[in-house]
């Protein structure tokens, strides 16, 4: 606030000083010097009409001055000097025409002052030079400020990445060993998934050293990212399409600047057991121009959900820093619903349960409300429950179950562990869940019941 007041005061002083200088200098009509007995005296006479003429002219100069500054800052930031030149000429001509019209009707006897050449053009040129110079300086200062801020954002992102990294070579070697252990002939999908994950991590770790990457690499990154997300769903649940239009995919772009929109589409636009779609189009048919379009389904159950907006806001700020006045972002709809229920997790737990003959699986659900509907009409002994599920969270569902029903939470979120023990929780399993860890939960469940060890326990799996 203090800086704004200083800014306004400096501008007021500038106009007060230049207006006083112009009016006092150009309104003089006579200057008489008298010498009487060696004493020199002078008298200056001024025209009231000229004082009014130049006083009324100053607001016009001020209007032109700030319009020229705005135009210069905008075009200088965009580095479009050709547009700046012809638009400045157009603005100058418009100003001159309006000013000439006002003088013609209000001060017709002084119209000759605007005829070339005259000192009036000196005033005009003075304001033009100051306005253009001020605009260029302001644009340069803002550009340097944005560069430093962008460098700071990138450095912080790099630091966060380094903090999250486990030695990259160790990760890649480990995944290579895992890939070698996979029977690629009988399980090609798993082998392909490990290879895709390796490519994605390699891109994040090594390409991160560069501020910009080619559009082709960014598209491949999006494809790998989407491929791993699609593993969470059945093959016919998500209609995912990515179309590339044009051949100019070697132009450079800020790394991962499009990822937020793809992540939001998976995060807020798809639901299990309901047909959903994500359609992406990348148009690079025009050199030095990229048009990225993404559309995703919005289900009725998600329409009233409020979006968090942190990732989207960060992307907007990054776009503004990296491409100031050179980008357009249009979002027609954006709804949020967090879902972490995965069919692969259901399959994993189901396969683990086959190792324990004293447990009978009576149902699997990927929807909290459907699970509750089943539980209201059926009695079960154990419920394996995820925290985040569509329509009804695992914590909310657990509070509706009878006390004699044992609960084992299976989730990727450790922060809910304390809350989970407000209900009758036997164990809290963090994904990924190994068979060894799952077996310990089974032991706890068997120790909890006083029935014989060969009891067939009915259980429901909600994940």
N, C-alpha and C positions, 0 to 999 in steps of 0.2 A: 504493500500500500504506500509506503514511504517513497519507493522508487517511482511510482506513478505520479505522486505529487511533484516530485522533482522534474519529471518528464514534462508535465503540463506547465509548470512554472517556467522552464527553459523555453518552451514554445511561445508562451505569452510574452516573455521578455524579447524574444527574437522579433515577433511581429510588432511589439511596441516600439522597439528601437528602429527597425527598418521603416515603419510607417512614419515615425517622427522625422527620420532623416529625409525620406522622399518628400513628405509634405512641406517641411521647412525649407528644403532646397529648391523645389520646383514651383513653389507658389510666389517666389520673389518677382516683383515687377519693376523694382527700382532700388538702387543703392547709391546714396548721395554721401560724399565725403566732404566735410567742411574743415578748412584750416583758418583759424582766427587767432592772430597774434601768436602763432606757433603752437596753438592748441588744436589737435586733430579730433574731430568728432564725426560720426557717421550716423546715418539713419536708413533703415531698410523698410521698404513698403511692400506689402503682400496683397494679392488679390483674393478676396473672399470666395469668388467663384472658382479660382484654381484650387483653393484649399478644399472646397466641397468636391471638386472634380477628382482630385487625387484621394480624398478620404473615401468617397464612394467606390473608387477603383480597388482599394485594398481588399475588401471582402471577396471580390472577384479573383484577385490574385491568390488569396488564401485558398479558395475553393479549387482553383486550377493546381495550386502547389500540392495539396494533399491527394488529389486525384492522380497527379503525375507520380507521386511517391508510391501510392498503392500499385499503380500499373508497373512501375519499375521493379518493386520488390517481387511482385508476382512473376513477371517474365524473367527476371534475373535468377530467381529460384529455379525456374523451369529451364534456364539456360537457352531461352528462345529470344535471341537478340533481334532477329528479323521481325518477329511479331511486335517486339517492343518498339522498334523504329517506326513502323507504319502506324501503329496505334497511337504513338506519341505525336506523330504528325497530324493524325486525325483529331486528337484531343486539342492540339494547339490551334488548328483551324477552327474547330467548334468554339473554343474560347474566344478567339479573335473576332469571329462573326457575332457572337452574343455581345461582347464588349463594345464593338463598333455600333451595334444596333442601339444599345443603351445610351451611348454618348450622342448618337445622332438625334435621339428624341429628347434627351434631358439637357445636354450641353452642345447644341448645334454650333455655337460660335467657337467651340474648342475642338471641333472635329479634325482640324489640321494637325493637332498634336499626334494623332494616330497615323498620319501619313509618313511614309518612309522617305528619307531617314529622319529620325528624331530621337531625343533622349529617352522617350517613352519605351522604345525598343531595348534600350540599355537596361531599364528596370525589368522588362519582360525576360530578357536573356539571363539576367542575374537570378531571378526566381527559377527559371528552367534548370540552370546549372546546379543550383543548390538542391533542388528537388531530386534530380537524377542522381547526383552524388550521394545524397542521403539515402535514397532507395537502394543503390548498389552496396553501400556500406552496411546497411541494415540486413540486406539479403546475405551478404558474406558472413556477418556475425552469426546470423541464425543458422546458416549452413554449417559453420564450424561447430556451433553448439550442438546441432543435431548429430554431426559426425561423432563428437565426443560421447554423446548420450548413447548412440548406437554401439560404439565401441564398448562402453560400460555394460550395456545389456548383453552383448555377445560374450564379453569376458565373464560376466556373472553366470551366463548359461554354460560356458565352458567349465567354470569352476564347479558348478553344480554337477556337471557330467563327470568331472574328475573325481568328485567326492563319491559319486554313485558307482564308479567303475571298480570292478575287480580286475586284476591284471588282464588286459585284453588278450594277450597271447595264451594265457592259461585258459580263458574262456573258449577261444577258438580251438585250441588243442583238445579241450574236453569235449566240445561238440563234435569234433572230427572223430574222436574215439567213440562217442555215442553212436555216430552215424555208421561207424565200422561194425558196431555190435548189432545193428538193426538188420534183420533179414529183409533186404530191399526187394527181393523177388516176391515175398509173401506179404510184405507190409510197405508198399511203395509210398503210401500217403504219409506215414510217419517219417520216412527218410526224406521226402520232399519238404515236410514241415521243418525238420531240423536244418536242412540246407537253407530254407527261406529265412529262418531265424538267424542263421550265421550271416547271411547277406545283409539283413537289416542291422544287426549289431556292427558289422564291419563299416557300413555306411555312417552310422552314428558316431563311431569312434574315430575313424580315419578322415572322413570327409569333413568332420567338424573343425578340422584345422584350417579350412578355407571358409571365407565369409560367404562366397557364392559358389553354386554348382550349376551344371547344365540342367535344363528342363528335363532332358531325357533321364538323368540320374534321379531327379526328384520324382518323376512319374514311376520309375521302377521301385523307388522307396515306398510310394503310396500303394503300389500293387502288392509288395511284400507285406506291408502293414495290414492291408485289407485281407490278404490271404490268411494271416494268422488270426485275425478277428473272426473270420468266417468259420474257423474250426469250432467255435463255440456253439454253432447252430447246425441243425440238420441241413442236408444239401438242398432241399426244396423250400426252405423257409425264407431265404434272402435272395432277392433278385438283384445281384450286384453286376454293374456294367461300368467299364472305364473305356472311354473312346478318345483317341488322340486325332486331332484334325490338323493337317498341315505337316510340313517338313522342317520347320525352323526350330527344332528341339535342341539345338546346340547353344542357343542363347542362354545367358547366365541369369540366375534368380537367387534370392536369399534362401539359404538352406532351411528346409522344413517349414517354410512360411505358410504352406498350404495344409500342413498336417492337422491343424486345429479343426478345420472344417470337416475333414474326413473323420476325425475322431469323434466330433460332435454328432455326425450322422449315425455312427454306430452306437453312440452313447445315448442319444435322445430320440432316435427315429425308428428303432427296430424292437420287436418283442418276440419272445419265444412262443411257438405254437400259433402264431398269427403271421400270415403272409406279409412281408415287408420288402421294401426296395431301397436301393441306393444307386443312383445313376450319376456318373461323373463324366464331364466332357472338358477336355483341355484343347483349346484352339490356339495353335501356333502357326497359322497360315500366313500371318503378317509379320515381317521382321520387326524386332524390337517391341513386340506387343504380345501379351498373353491374356487370353480370356479363359478363366477357370469357372466352371459352373457345376454345382453339385445340388442334386435334389434327393430328398429322402421322404419316406412315408411318415405321416403323423397320425397315430391311432387315437381314437376318441378318448381313451383312458389317459392319454398324455397331454391333451389339449389345454387343461387347466393347470398343468405343472409349471412352476416358475423356474426359469433358467438361472443357473448360478452366475455365468457370464465372465468368470475370471480369465479362462483361457481365451475366450473371444475378445475380451477387452485388451489382453496382452498382445494379441495378434493385431488388433487395430492400431495400438501404439507402435508396434514394430513396423507395420506398413507405413505409418505416418513418418517414422524416422528414416526408413530405407527408401521410400518413394514419395517424398513430400510433393503434393500437388500433381502427382503423376499416376495416381491410382484412383479407382472407384470401387466401393464396396457396397453391394446391395443385398440385404437380407430380408426376404419376404416373410419368412416364418421360421421360428426357432424355438422348439419346445424341449424340455428336459425331463428325462425319467431315467434314473440309475437302476440298472439291472445287472446282477451278477450270478444269474442262474444259468448253468451250462449243461447241455446234454452229455458232454464228455465226462463231466464230474459225476453225473448219475450213473453212467456206464461203469466208471471206475469203482464206485462204492458197491454197485451191484455185483461186480466181479469179485470184490473182496469178500462179500457176504457168502459167496459160494463155498468159501473155505470153512464156514462154521455151520455145521448141520443142525445145530439147535436154534437156528434163527430162520424164520419164514418171512419172506418178503411179500407183503400184501398190497403194496401200492407205491408208485413213484409219481411225483408231481413237480412241475416247474412253475406253478402258479399258486400263490399263497391262498387265494380265495377258494380255488378248487380243492386244495388240500384240506382247508377248514370244512368245506362241504362234506368231504369224505369222512373226516374225523367226527363230525356231528352224528353220523349214522353208524359208525364202526368203532369198535374198541381195539386199541393197539397198546402194546407195552413199551415200545421204544419209537422215538421219532428222531431221525437224522435231519437236521434243519439248517438251511443256509440263512445268513443274516439278511441279505438284500435279495428280495424277490419282487416281481411285479404285483401290484394291487395291495399286497399285505406283507409287511416285513416279517422276518423270522422271529424277532423279539416280540412283536405284537401278537403273532400267532401263538408263541409259547405261553403267553399270559392267559390264553383262552383254553388251554389244555387242562385236563384234570391232574391233580397232584400225583396220582399214582402212575402217570405216564412219564417215563424217563426221556430226557432230551439230551442229544449230543449235537452240538453246533459244529457245522463244517463250513468254514468261511476263509476268505483271504484277508479279513480285517481283524487285526489284533486289538484295536482300540475298544471293541465291544465286549472284551472278555469279562471285565468287572461287572458290567450290566447284566451279562448272561446269567450270573449266579444269583440274581434276584428271583429267578424261577428255579424249578427243580432240574437243574443242569447236572449231568453226570460227567461230561467232558467237553472240551473246547478244542477242536481240531483245526489247525491252520493249513490252508492249501499251500503247496502241493502235499497231499497226504500219502504217506508211504504205507505199505501193508503192515510193517512192524508197528508203526504208530497206531494204525487202526486196530490192530490186535490188542494193544493195551487198553483201548476203549472198550472192546468186547469183554476183556477181563473185568474191568470196572463194572460193566453192566451185569455180569454174572454174579459178581460179589455183592451187588446191591440187592438182588432178589434172594429171598429165603427159600425159594422153591428148589427142587432137585436140579442138579446140573444138566440133566437131559431134557429139561423143559424146552418145548418149542415156543420161542418168543416171537410173537407177531410184531413186525415193525414197518414203519412207513418212511419212505425216503423223499424228502422235499429239498431240492437243491437247484 
